[in-house]
Amino acid sequence: MEFTAQNAKRLLCIDVFRGLTIFFMIMVNNAGDGRYVYWPLEHASWNGLTPTDLVFPFFLFIAGASIYFALSRRKAEGTQINALYWTILRRGLTIILIGIVLHSIPDYNDSKIFTWERFFTYMRFPGVLQRIGLVYIIVSTLFLKLDMKALKYIAFSCLLGYYLLMRFVPVPGVGPANFEPALNLESWLDRVVLGTNHLYQNTFFWDPEGLLSTLPAIGTGILGLLTGQVLKADWDNKNKLQYMLKNGAIYLVLGILAWIFLMPSNKNLWSSTFVLITAGLANILLSGFFYLIDIRKSTSWTGPFVFYGMNSILVYILAEFMEVFLSFIRLPGENGRSTGLFHWIFQYVFYPVFPSPYFASMVWSFTYALLFLPLVWFFYKRRFFLKV
């Protein structure tokens, strides 16, 4: 997300990191055919970690770093802080509302059974943008009220507290604490508070962006905020690089050890080990970008990622909406049945060209993500950046 203040000093590595993340997010969300997907482009079915599982925590991590760049000067000046709280609340709630609306737009198949009663009965409350908006509100508010030392304690308290709750608190109506799908404490709380109709539509029994798992997600945002502090500090670049690499290695080692002995890495539960491992990898990857781009000044390849990164909220909305829109453009398919343009292109343009349906599906998802490049380039040249 683009949360950086208009006049804040920018670091190109942050925009590139965000742009690469949003590009990969569009790819993995829009496979040509969901039956043919290489395992790195799929989420782990439950416990485990794939490259695709890194996308959302990386997005949240870099949003936390951007919060520091956007708000640190305002916090230091101490002016109009109360007005800033309202701005944060408005932005966060707008992001949440956009997420709910995007999830609620019916595609071609859903439109056949659409009614307003069904619309409100099965509206999904949690989601990707909803979690980002909520974490943005909480982390930004905590940053304005507390010092960085207190934020470190809060981050690791979130991770430890979540682990203790998930590991030791019995699940009402189920039994002992556990990490199993639909049987764990996080899933139970979602069903009680939100109701099964308003959860992830593929399960109705649990949600990958549920209520309780927002606690460790706050930890992800704060760890990103701490990295933002390092990047903006008045330090020598070599010291910044060493500090980020050291933190990344510490998080990664702690996360792996915790995965082995305490709690599995699980994106759906946003487990504490998942937070540490992904924050460690995010620090290491961002360190690499910082070295190449902001220290070595290797920028000839960064343009497309900057275009995506500086308009990330716009391209995310367009990508989600476009797939739905293309489902209403019907063309003749197999056995005389019509098919949406998105899947028609894969089936009749990409699938026949490549020997493997998996490779064809990957190439189409890459092409779909690339389709937005001319648009974000045009907006970048016109200095138009969609903010909320």
Secondary structure, DSSP 8 states (H G I E B T S, - for coil): -----TTS---HHHHHHHHHHHHHHHHHH--S-TTS--GGGS--SSBS--GGGGHHHHHHHHHHHHHHHHHHHHHHHT-SHHHHHHHHHHHHHHHHHHHHHHHHS--HHHHTT--HHHHHHS-----HHHHHHHHHHHHHHHHHHS-HHHHHHHHHHHHHHHHHHHHHS-BTTTBS----TTTSHHHHHHHHHT-GGGS-TTTSS--TT-STTHHHHHHHHHHHHHHHHHHHSSS-HHHHHHHHHHHHHHHHHHHHHHHHHT---BTTTT-HHHHHHHHHHHHHHHHHHIIIIIIS---TT-HHHHHHHTTHHHHHHHHHHHHHHHHTSEEE-GGG-EEEHHHHHIIIIITTTSS-HHHHHHHHHHHHHHTTHHHHHHHHHTT-----
